[in-house]
Amino acid sequence: MSTADNNEGIKYYKEFWTGDSKDGSFCDGEGYHYYRMKNSLIVEAYEYYENDEGIEVVTPYPEMHNVDWFKDIGFDNFDALDEVTEDEFNEIKDLLYH
């Protein structure tokens, strides 16, 4: 199977959230969950927000790996998500390892 076949059906999305951050250090805030999905299955996920000091924070979101947007979460479409480019997804991911 070629790399092109492995990437078939891959799309990148972000989902807006409000409330407390996953890492517990940002309360009553807002940010985005970024997902790399193969069809409706989440294969990679990160939480992103900018804190009160303007620092960008990215946290891995491994509990979302292998979660199906339709079967497990119960959505019947992708309307809650905004499609993003692979570059935008990778920029968020790179903040984690920077």
LOGU-972312 format. One record per atom (N, C-alpha, C): residue in three letters; atom name; x, y, z. Coordinates in pm, whole numbers. Layout:
% residues N
+-------+------+--------+--------+--------+
: marnu : zaza :      X :      Y :      Z :
+-------+------+--------+--------+--------+
:   ALA :   CA :      X :      Y :      Z :
...
+-------+------+--------+--------+--------+
% end
This chain:
% residues 98
+-------+------+--------+--------+--------+
: marnu : zaza :      X :      Y :      Z :
+-------+------+--------+--------+--------+
:   MET :    N :     85 :   -118 :      0 :
:   MET :   CA :      0 :      0 :      0 :
:   MET :    C :     90 :    124 :      0 :
:   SER :    N :     64 :    216 :    -87 :
:   SER :   CA :    147 :    336 :    -98 :
:   SER :    C :    105 :    440 :      6 :
:   THR :    N :    192 :    539 :     26 :
:   THR :   CA :    162 :    649 :    118 :
:   THR :    C :     36 :    723 :     74 :
:   ALA :    N :     19 :    739 :    -55 :
:   ALA :   CA :   -101 :    807 :   -105 :
:   ALA :    C :   -226 :    732 :    -62 :
:   ASP :    N :   -222 :    598 :    -66 :
:   ASP :   CA :   -337 :    519 :    -22 :
:   ASP :    C :   -362 :    538 :    128 :
:   ASN :    N :   -254 :    547 :    207 :
:   ASN :   CA :   -267 :    565 :    350 :
:   ASN :    C :   -329 :    700 :    385 :
:   ASN :    N :   -308 :    799 :    300 :
:   ASN :   CA :   -360 :    933 :    326 :
:   ASN :    C :   -498 :    957 :    266 :
:   GLU :    N :   -551 :    859 :    195 :
:   GLU :   CA :   -683 :    875 :    135 :
:   GLU :    C :   -786 :    892 :    246 :
:   GLY :    N :   -870 :    991 :    233 :
:   GLY :   CA :   -974 :   1016 :    332 :
:   GLY :    C :   -928 :   1100 :    450 :
:   ILE :    N :   -801 :   1145 :    452 :
:   ILE :   CA :   -749 :   1227 :    562 :
:   ILE :    C :   -792 :   1372 :    542 :
:   LYS :    N :   -849 :   1430 :    648 :
:   LYS :   CA :   -884 :   1572 :    649 :
:   LYS :    C :   -849 :   1628 :    786 :
:   TYR :    N :   -839 :   1759 :    791 :
:   TYR :   CA :   -799 :   1828 :    913 :
:   TYR :    C :   -910 :   1925 :    952 :
:   TYR :    N :   -941 :   1926 :   1082 :
:   TYR :   CA :  -1052 :   2008 :   1132 :
:   TYR :    C :  -1013 :   2075 :   1262 :
:   LYS :    N :  -1087 :   2182 :   1294 :
:   LYS :   CA :  -1080 :   2239 :   1427 :
:   LYS :    C :  -1222 :   2258 :   1477 :
:   GLU :    N :  -1235 :   2250 :   1609 :
:   GLU :   CA :  -1364 :   2262 :   1676 :
:   GLU :    C :  -1348 :   2364 :   1788 :
:   PHE :    N :  -1431 :   2465 :   1791 :
:   PHE :   CA :  -1427 :   2568 :   1894 :
:   PHE :    C :  -1479 :   2512 :   2025 :
:   TRP :    N :  -1412 :   2546 :   2136 :
:   TRP :   CA :  -1461 :   2506 :   2268 :
:   TRP :    C :  -1457 :   2625 :   2364 :
:   THR :    N :  -1540 :   2621 :   2465 :
:   THR :   CA :  -1537 :   2718 :   2575 :
:   THR :    C :  -1542 :   2641 :   2705 :
:   GLY :    N :  -1488 :   2701 :   2809 :
:   GLY :   CA :  -1489 :   2637 :   2941 :
:   GLY :    C :  -1348 :   2625 :   2995 :
:   ASP :    N :  -1320 :   2515 :   3063 :
:   ASP :   CA :  -1189 :   2492 :   3122 :
:   ASP :    C :  -1103 :   2408 :   3028 :
:   SER :    N :   -976 :   2440 :   3025 :
:   SER :   CA :   -885 :   2365 :   2939 :
:   SER :    C :   -862 :   2224 :   2992 :
:   LYS :    N :   -825 :   2137 :   2903 :
:   LYS :   CA :   -797 :   1998 :   2937 :
:   LYS :    C :   -683 :   1988 :   3038 :
:   ASP :    N :   -583 :   2076 :   3028 :
:   ASP :   CA :   -469 :   2071 :   3118 :
:   ASP :    C :   -498 :   2132 :   3256 :
:   GLY :    N :   -617 :   2193 :   3272 :
:   GLY :   CA :   -659 :   2247 :   3401 :
:   GLY :    C :   -599 :   2381 :   3438 :
:   SER :    N :   -519 :   2440 :   3352 :
:   SER :   CA :   -454 :   2567 :   3388 :
:   SER :    C :   -526 :   2690 :   3333 :
:   PHE :    N :   -632 :   2671 :   3256 :
:   PHE :   CA :   -704 :   2784 :   3196 :
:   PHE :    C :   -852 :   2764 :   3221 :
:   CYS :    N :   -910 :   2850 :   3305 :
:   CYS :   CA :  -1050 :   2835 :   3343 :
:   CYS :    C :  -1136 :   2938 :   3272 :
:   ASP :    N :  -1255 :   2894 :   3236 :
:   ASP :   CA :  -1354 :   2981 :   3172 :
:   ASP :    C :  -1295 :   3053 :   3051 :
:   GLY :    N :  -1228 :   2976 :   2967 :
:   GLY :   CA :  -1165 :   3031 :   2848 :
:   GLY :    C :  -1224 :   2973 :   2722 :
:   GLU :    N :  -1150 :   2988 :   2615 :
:   GLU :   CA :  -1193 :   2933 :   2486 :
:   GLU :    C :  -1071 :   2897 :   2404 :
:   GLY :    N :  -1093 :   2808 :   2312 :
:   GLY :   CA :   -985 :   2764 :   2225 :
:   GLY :    C :  -1039 :   2671 :   2119 :
:   TYR :    N :   -951 :   2585 :   2069 :
:   TYR :   CA :   -989 :   2493 :   1962 :
:   TYR :    C :   -935 :   2353 :   1992 :
:   HIS :    N :  -1009 :   2256 :   1948 :
:   HIS :   CA :   -959 :   2120 :   1939 :
:   HIS :    C :   -926 :   2100 :   1791 :
:   TYR :    N :   -807 :   2052 :   1765 :
:   TYR :   CA :   -764 :   2024 :   1628 :
:   TYR :    C :   -762 :   1873 :   1609 :
:   TYR :    N :   -818 :   1828 :   1498 :
:   TYR :   CA :   -827 :   1685 :   1469 :
:   TYR :    C :   -770 :   1653 :   1331 :
:   ARG :    N :   -695 :   1544 :   1326 :
:   ARG :   CA :   -661 :   1482 :   1197 :
:   ARG :    C :   -752 :   1360 :   1191 :
:   MET :    N :   -834 :   1354 :   1086 :
:   MET :   CA :   -934 :   1248 :   1077 :
:   MET :    C :   -919 :   1171 :    947 :
:   LYS :    N :   -943 :   1043 :    957 :
:   LYS :   CA :   -952 :    958 :    839 :
:   LYS :    C :  -1099 :    922 :    828 :
:   ASN :    N :  -1163 :    981 :    729 :
:   ASN :   CA :  -1308 :    973 :    715 :
:   ASN :    C :  -1370 :   1032 :    842 :
:   SER :    N :  -1437 :    955 :    926 :
:   SER :   CA :  -1496 :   1012 :   1048 :
:   SER :    C :  -1421 :    969 :   1175 :
:   LEU :    N :  -1308 :    902 :   1160 :
:   LEU :   CA :  -1230 :    853 :   1274 :
:   LEU :    C :  -1119 :    952 :   1308 :
:   ILE :    N :  -1114 :    995 :   1434 :
:   ILE :   CA :  -1009 :   1086 :   1480 :
:   ILE :    C :   -882 :   1003 :   1502 :
:   VAL :    N :   -775 :   1040 :   1432 :
:   VAL :   CA :   -650 :    965 :   1444 :
:   VAL :    C :   -541 :   1045 :   1516 :
:   GLU :    N :   -563 :   1175 :   1533 :
:   GLU :   CA :   -468 :   1260 :   1607 :
:   GLU :    C :   -546 :   1383 :   1654 :
:   ALA :    N :   -519 :   1428 :   1778 :
:   ALA :   CA :   -596 :   1540 :   1832 :
:   ALA :    C :   -511 :   1623 :   1929 :
:   TYR :    N :   -537 :   1755 :   1927 :
:   TYR :   CA :   -469 :   1849 :   2015 :
:   TYR :    C :   -569 :   1954 :   2062 :
:   GLU :    N :   -544 :   2006 :   2182 :
:   GLU :   CA :   -621 :   2120 :   2230 :
:   GLU :    C :   -531 :   2242 :   2222 :
:   TYR :    N :   -586 :   2354 :   2177 :
:   TYR :   CA :   -510 :   2478 :   2161 :
:   TYR :    C :   -586 :   2592 :   2226 :
:   TYR :    N :   -512 :   2677 :   2297 :
:   TYR :   CA :   -568 :   2803 :   2346 :
:   TYR :    C :   -456 :   2903 :   2367 :
:   GLU :    N :   -494 :   3029 :   2378 :
:   GLU :   CA :   -401 :   3135 :   2412 :
:   GLU :    C :   -438 :   3182 :   2552 :
:   ASN :    N :   -343 :   3175 :   2648 :
:   ASN :   CA :   -377 :   3211 :   2786 :
:   ASN :    C :   -383 :   3363 :   2805 :
:   ASP :    N :   -413 :   3405 :   2926 :
:   ASP :   CA :   -432 :   3549 :   2954 :
:   ASP :    C :   -306 :   3631 :   2929 :
:   GLU :    N :   -189 :   3567 :   2931 :
:   GLU :   CA :    -63 :   3636 :   2904 :
:   GLU :    C :    -29 :   3635 :   2755 :
:   GLY :    N :   -115 :   3578 :   2673 :
:   GLY :   CA :    -92 :   3574 :   2529 :
:   GLY :    C :     -4 :   3459 :   2484 :
:   ILE :    N :     22 :   3364 :   2573 :
:   ILE :   CA :    105 :   3249 :   2539 :
:   ILE :    C :     18 :   3140 :   2478 :
:   GLU :    N :     62 :   3089 :   2363 :
:   GLU :   CA :    -11 :   2981 :   2297 :
:   GLU :    C :     23 :   2849 :   2364 :
:   VAL :    N :    -81 :   2773 :   2399 :
:   VAL :   CA :    -63 :   2647 :   2469 :
:   VAL :    C :   -127 :   2536 :   2387 :
:   VAL :    N :    -53 :   2427 :   2367 :
:   VAL :   CA :   -104 :   2310 :   2296 :
:   VAL :    C :    -86 :   2189 :   2386 :
:   THR :    N :   -191 :   2109 :   2397 :
:   THR :   CA :   -189 :   1989 :   2479 :
:   THR :    C :   -234 :   1871 :   2393 :
:   PRO :    N :   -160 :   1760 :   2398 :
:   PRO :   CA :   -209 :   1640 :   2327 :
:   PRO :    C :   -345 :   1598 :   2383 :
:   TYR :    N :   -424 :   1539 :   2299 :
:   TYR :   CA :   -560 :   1498 :   2336 :
:   TYR :    C :   -577 :   1350 :   2299 :
:   PRO :    N :   -495 :   1261 :   2360 :
:   PRO :   CA :   -492 :   1121 :   2316 :
:   PRO :    C :   -622 :   1045 :   2342 :
:   GLU :    N :   -702 :   1090 :   2437 :
:   GLU :   CA :   -827 :   1019 :   2462 :
:   GLU :    C :   -926 :   1030 :   2346 :
:   MET :    N :   -898 :   1119 :   2252 :
:   MET :   CA :   -984 :   1131 :   2134 :
:   MET :    C :   -937 :   1043 :   2019 :
:   HIS :    N :   -819 :    982 :   2031 :
:   HIS :   CA :   -769 :    894 :   1925 :
:   HIS :    C :   -861 :    773 :   1911 :
:   ASN :    N :   -888 :    739 :   1788 :
:   ASN :   CA :   -974 :    626 :   1753 :
:   ASN :    C :  -1120 :    644 :   1795 :
:   VAL :    N :  -1160 :    768 :   1815 :
:   VAL :   CA :  -1300 :    801 :   1842 :
:   VAL :    C :  -1365 :    836 :   1708 :
:   ASP :    N :  -1479 :    778 :   1680 :
:   ASP :   CA :  -1550 :    806 :   1556 :
:   ASP :    C :  -1648 :    922 :   1579 :
:   TRP :    N :  -1636 :   1023 :   1496 :
:   TRP :   CA :  -1718 :   1144 :   1508 :
:   TRP :    C :  -1868 :   1110 :   1504 :
:   PHE :    N :  -1905 :   1013 :   1424 :
:   PHE :   CA :  -2046 :    975 :   1411 :
:   PHE :    C :  -2085 :    868 :   1511 :
:   LYS :    N :  -2018 :    754 :   1509 :
:   LYS :   CA :  -2058 :    639 :   1589 :
:   LYS :    C :  -2038 :    661 :   1739 :
:   ASP :    N :  -1925 :    724 :   1778 :
:   ASP :   CA :  -1894 :    737 :   1921 :
:   ASP :    C :  -1943 :    867 :   1983 :
:   ILE :    N :  -1936 :    976 :   1908 :
:   ILE :   CA :  -1977 :   1105 :   1962 :
:   ILE :    C :  -2124 :   1134 :   1932 :
:   GLY :    N :  -2174 :   1080 :   1822 :
:   GLY :   CA :  -2316 :   1092 :   1792 :
:   GLY :    C :  -2355 :   1201 :   1695 :
:   PHE :    N :  -2259 :   1268 :   1635 :
:   PHE :   CA :  -2292 :   1368 :   1533 :
:   PHE :    C :  -2337 :   1298 :   1406 :
:   ASP :    N :  -2420 :   1366 :   1326 :
:   ASP :   CA :  -2462 :   1308 :   1199 :
:   ASP :    C :  -2406 :   1385 :   1079 :
:   ASN :    N :  -2320 :   1486 :   1108 :
:   ASN :   CA :  -2251 :   1561 :   1003 :
:   ASN :    C :  -2129 :   1629 :   1065 :
:   PHE :    N :  -2056 :   1703 :    983 :
:   PHE :   CA :  -1935 :   1771 :   1029 :
:   PHE :    C :  -1959 :   1921 :   1053 :
:   ASP :    N :  -2083 :   1962 :   1069 :
:   ASP :   CA :  -2115 :   2105 :   1082 :
:   ASP :    C :  -2049 :   2173 :   1202 :
:   ALA :    N :  -2019 :   2099 :   1308 :
:   ALA :   CA :  -1955 :   2157 :   1427 :
:   ALA :    C :  -1806 :   2182 :   1406 :
:   LEU :    N :  -1753 :   2134 :   1294 :
:   LEU :   CA :  -1611 :   2145 :   1266 :
:   LEU :    C :  -1584 :   2241 :   1152 :
:   ASP :    N :  -1470 :   2308 :   1160 :
:   ASP :   CA :  -1421 :   2391 :   1050 :
:   ASP :    C :  -1302 :   2318 :    988 :
:   GLU :    N :  -1306 :   2295 :    858 :
:   GLU :   CA :  -1194 :   2230 :    792 :
:   GLU :    C :  -1076 :   2326 :    787 :
:   VAL :    N :   -957 :   2276 :    817 :
:   VAL :   CA :   -834 :   2355 :    810 :
:   VAL :    C :   -735 :   2284 :    719 :
:   THR :    N :   -630 :   2352 :    685 :
:   THR :   CA :   -527 :   2292 :    600 :
:   THR :    C :   -435 :   2204 :    683 :
:   GLU :    N :   -367 :   2116 :    616 :
:   GLU :   CA :   -267 :   2033 :    683 :
:   GLU :    C :   -159 :   2123 :    745 :
:   ASP :    N :   -125 :   2231 :    677 :
:   ASP :   CA :    -24 :   2325 :    729 :
:   ASP :    C :    -69 :   2387 :    862 :
:   GLU :    N :   -194 :   2431 :    870 :
:   GLU :   CA :   -244 :   2489 :    995 :
:   GLU :    C :   -239 :   2385 :   1107 :
:   PHE :    N :   -283 :   2264 :   1078 :
:   PHE :   CA :   -279 :   2156 :   1177 :
:   PHE :    C :   -135 :   2134 :   1225 :
:   ASN :    N :    -41 :   2129 :   1132 :
:   ASN :   CA :     99 :   2105 :   1167 :
:   ASN :    C :    160 :   2221 :   1244 :
:   GLU :    N :    116 :   2344 :   1217 :
:   GLU :   CA :    164 :   2460 :   1294 :
:   GLU :    C :    124 :   2447 :   1440 :
:   ILE :    N :      1 :   2402 :   1466 :
:   ILE :   CA :    -45 :   2380 :   1603 :
:   ILE :    C :     35 :   2268 :   1667 :
:   LYS :    N :     51 :   2160 :   1595 :
:   LYS :   CA :    127 :   2045 :   1645 :
:   LYS :    C :    271 :   2085 :   1676 :
:   ASP :    N :    332 :   2166 :   1590 :
:   ASP :   CA :    470 :   2210 :   1609 :
:   ASP :    C :    487 :   2297 :   1734 :
:   LEU :    N :    383 :   2370 :   1774 :
:   LEU :   CA :    390 :   2450 :   1897 :
:   LEU :    C :    416 :   2361 :   2018 :
:   LEU :    N :    362 :   2241 :   2015 :
:   LEU :   CA :    379 :   2146 :   2125 :
:   LEU :    C :    524 :   2105 :   2140 :
:   TYR :    N :    592 :   2088 :   2030 :
:   TYR :   CA :    729 :   2034 :   2032 :
:   TYR :    C :    835 :   2143 :   2014 :
:   HIS :    N :    797 :   2267 :   2030 :
:   HIS :   CA :    885 :   2381 :   2006 :
:   HIS :    C :    944 :   2432 :   2134 :
+-------+------+--------+--------+--------+
% end
